Structures are given as structure tokens and as C-alpha cells.
């Protein structure tokens, strides 16, 4: 976890109440995770608000900024602005446990909490699965519709008269 130490939020020694932290996120941040991103040139700010209580911590992480995406249709680069916020409750226990969706348990002996993974997830969830440039013209979209396969509608299965008779008996009781 040494390479992530710049993203530690030290809560030990802070008074109960709200505390703000700000992290500037760029491509070096994403290189720490050794995963491939579907975007380039991230210019992101992560504002972290921590509300310290005597027995737990609340974190609100708001990520906003821009990334460069490649359009799935035209293969053109475009800038994608985004803003996303997540809330996480940190409670103290015996050992680290992040099996719950919005609750993380950390050892009671810890004096800081690393927000790098939360910031990473917040940004990654902000990137759309379909990357469509806002610069596409109506003409481009019409050509795409013309050559794409039509979506199949789900057909309702024909009802079996034997099951229908049984359902009627069930409804009478």
C-alpha cells in the first residue's frame, strides 16, 4: 500500500466533525492500479469530505473533471466531462472488511484511511459503457441505424391449455 500513501486521510488527532481534503487526479494515479483504462488525459479533482464521529467515520467522495474518450462509432477523440459522488461509512472492528456495499470495517488500531481505491472506483463508474461523441451528426446516426440489426422483441410464449386449466383451479381455491 506504500505507493498509495499520498491518498491517506489521517483521522487520528482530528476533532469530531467535518474535515475536507482535495486530491488532484491525473494519469499517474491510474498507473498505480496496473489496469488498462478506456480513457486518456484525465484532469480530475476528488473532493473528500470526512465527518468524524467517536465510533465511525463518514466519507463523501465527489469526483469531477474531464477525460478523453474514443467514440465507439466514429473513432474520434472527444472530451467527456463528468461528476459523480459516493458515500461510504467506515466503522472500526477487528480486521479490514469491505464485503458490504457502502460500509467498510477497518482495524480499531488504524490512524488513517486510504481513499485511493474509492476514488478509483468513483471515476471508473463515471465512464459510460457506450462512448458516443457529442460531435456526431444526425446523418451519422441515421447511417448507423440503417446498417445496424434491428432489436428483436421478446415474444410471449404461447400458453399451454393444460397449464391454463391448472391455473384456473388454483385461482378458485
C-alpha positions as CSV (number, residue, x, y, z in Angstrom):
1,X,0.0,0.0,0.0
2,X,3.1,2.2,0.1
3,X,2.6,3.6,-3.4
4,X,-0.8,4.8,-2.3
5,X,0.3,6.7,0.8
6,X,-0.4,10.1,-0.8
7,X,-4.1,9.2,-0.6
8,X,-4.1,8.5,3.1
9,X,-6.6,10.5,5.1
10,X,-5.3,10.7,8.7
11,X,-8.1,11.0,11.1
12,X,-6.2,10.3,14.3
13,X,-5.8,13.6,16.2
14,X,-8.6,15.4,14.4
15,X,-11.6,16.6,16.4
16,X,-15.0,15.2,15.8
17,X,-16.8,17.0,12.9
18,X,-16.3,17.6,9.2
19,X,-12.9,17.8,7.5
20,X,-12.2,18.4,3.9
21,X,-9.4,17.0,1.7
22,X,-8.7,17.5,-2.0
23,X,-6.8,15.3,-4.4
24,X,-5.7,16.1,-7.9
25,X,-6.0,13.0,-10.1
26,X,-4.0,12.5,-13.3
27,X,-2.7,9.7,-15.4
28,X,0.0,8.8,-12.8
29,X,-2.8,8.0,-10.3
30,X,-4.3,5.4,-12.6
31,X,-0.9,3.9,-13.4
32,X,-0.8,2.9,-9.7
33,X,-3.5,0.4,-10.3
34,X,-1.9,-1.5,-13.1
35,X,-5.1,-1.7,-15.1
36,X,-5.9,-0.5,-18.6
37,X,-8.2,2.5,-18.8
38,X,-10.6,3.3,-21.6
39,X,-9.7,7.0,-21.4
40,X,-6.7,9.3,-21.6
41,X,-5.7,12.7,-20.3
42,X,-7.6,12.6,-17.0
43,X,-8.0,16.0,-15.3
44,X,-9.9,15.2,-12.2
45,X,-10.4,16.7,-8.8
46,X,-11.6,14.4,-5.9
47,X,-13.1,16.3,-3.0
48,X,-13.3,14.2,0.1
49,X,-15.4,15.3,3.0
50,X,-14.9,13.3,6.2
51,X,-17.3,13.5,9.1
52,X,-15.6,12.1,12.1
53,X,-17.6,10.6,14.9
54,X,-16.4,8.9,18.0
55,X,-17.2,5.4,16.8
56,X,-17.3,5.7,13.0
57,X,-16.3,7.9,10.0
58,X,-18.4,9.0,7.1
59,X,-16.8,9.8,3.7
60,X,-18.4,11.6,0.8
61,X,-16.1,11.5,-2.3
62,X,-17.1,13.8,-5.1
63,X,-15.0,13.3,-8.3
64,X,-15.4,15.8,-11.2
65,X,-13.3,16.6,-14.2
66,X,-12.8,15.5,-17.8
67,X,-11.3,12.6,-19.6
68,X,-10.6,12.0,-23.3
69,X,-12.6,9.1,-24.8
70,X,-12.7,7.5,-28.2
71,X,-16.1,7.4,-29.9
72,X,-17.3,3.9,-30.5
73,X,-18.9,4.9,-33.8
74,X,-16.6,7.5,-35.4
75,X,-13.3,6.5,-33.6
76,X,-12.9,10.3,-32.9
77,X,-11.4,11.5,-29.7
78,X,-13.7,13.7,-27.6
79,X,-13.6,15.3,-24.1
80,X,-16.1,13.8,-21.7
81,X,-16.9,15.9,-18.6
82,X,-18.3,14.0,-15.6
83,X,-19.3,14.4,-11.9
84,X,-20.0,11.6,-9.5
85,X,-20.4,11.2,-5.8
86,X,-20.2,8.2,-3.5
87,X,-20.8,7.9,0.3
88,X,-19.1,5.3,2.4
89,X,-19.3,4.6,6.1
90,X,-16.1,3.5,7.9
91,X,-16.5,1.6,11.1
92,X,-14.0,0.1,13.5
93,X,-13.6,-3.6,14.2
94,X,-11.1,-6.4,14.5
95,X,-9.9,-6.5,10.9
96,X,-10.3,-5.0,7.4
97,X,-13.6,-6.0,5.8
98,X,-15.1,-4.4,2.6
99,X,-17.7,-7.1,1.9
100,X,-20.6,-4.8,2.5
101,X,-21.5,-2.4,-0.3
102,X,-21.4,1.0,1.4
103,X,-19.7,0.0,4.7
104,X,-16.0,-0.7,5.3
105,X,-14.6,-2.1,8.5
106,X,-11.1,-1.1,9.4
107,X,-9.0,-2.3,12.4
108,X,-9.6,-0.1,15.5
109,X,-5.8,0.4,15.7
110,X,-5.7,2.3,12.4
111,X,-5.0,6.0,12.4
112,X,-5.7,6.7,8.7
113,X,-7.8,5.5,5.9
114,X,-6.6,5.3,2.3
115,X,-9.2,6.7,-0.2
116,X,-7.3,5.8,-3.4
117,X,-9.5,2.7,-4.2
118,X,-12.7,4.6,-3.5
119,X,-11.6,7.5,-5.8
120,X,-10.6,5.0,-8.5
121,X,-14.0,3.2,-8.3
122,X,-15.9,6.5,-8.3
123,X,-14.1,7.7,-11.5
124,X,-14.4,4.3,-13.3
125,X,-18.1,4.1,-12.6
126,X,-18.5,7.6,-14.2
127,X,-17.2,6.4,-17.6
128,X,-20.0,5.4,-19.8
129,X,-20.0,1.9,-21.4
130,X,-21.1,3.3,-24.8
131,X,-18.8,6.1,-25.8
132,X,-20.6,8.3,-28.3
133,X,-19.1,11.6,-29.3
134,X,-21.4,14.6,-29.0
135,X,-20.0,15.8,-32.3
136,X,-21.8,13.0,-34.3
137,X,-24.2,14.5,-36.8
138,X,-27.7,13.3,-37.3
139,X,-26.6,12.0,-40.7
140,X,-24.0,9.7,-39.0
141,X,-26.7,8.4,-36.6
142,X,-29.1,7.7,-39.5
143,X,-26.4,5.7,-41.4
144,X,-25.7,3.8,-38.2
145,X,-29.4,2.9,-37.8
146,X,-29.7,1.9,-41.4
147,X,-26.9,-0.7,-41.1
148,X,-27.5,-2.0,-37.6
149,X,-29.5,-5.0,-36.9
150,X,-33.0,-4.4,-35.5
151,X,-33.5,-5.3,-31.9
152,X,-35.7,-8.4,-31.5
153,X,-38.7,-8.0,-29.4
154,X,-39.3,-10.8,-26.9
155,X,-42.2,-12.9,-27.9
156,X,-44.5,-14.0,-25.2
157,X,-44.6,-17.8,-25.1
158,X,-47.9,-19.4,-26.2
159,X,-49.8,-20.6,-23.2
160,X,-50.3,-24.3,-22.8
161,X,-54.0,-25.1,-22.3
162,X,-53.1,-27.8,-19.7
163,X,-51.4,-25.2,-17.5
164,X,-54.2,-22.7,-18.0
165,X,-56.7,-25.2,-16.7
166,X,-54.5,-25.9,-13.6
167,X,-54.1,-22.1,-13.0
168,X,-57.9,-21.8,-13.1
169,X,-58.2,-24.5,-10.4
170,X,-55.5,-22.8,-8.3
171,X,-57.3,-19.4,-8.6
172,X,-60.6,-21.0,-7.4
173,X,-59.1,-22.2,-4.2
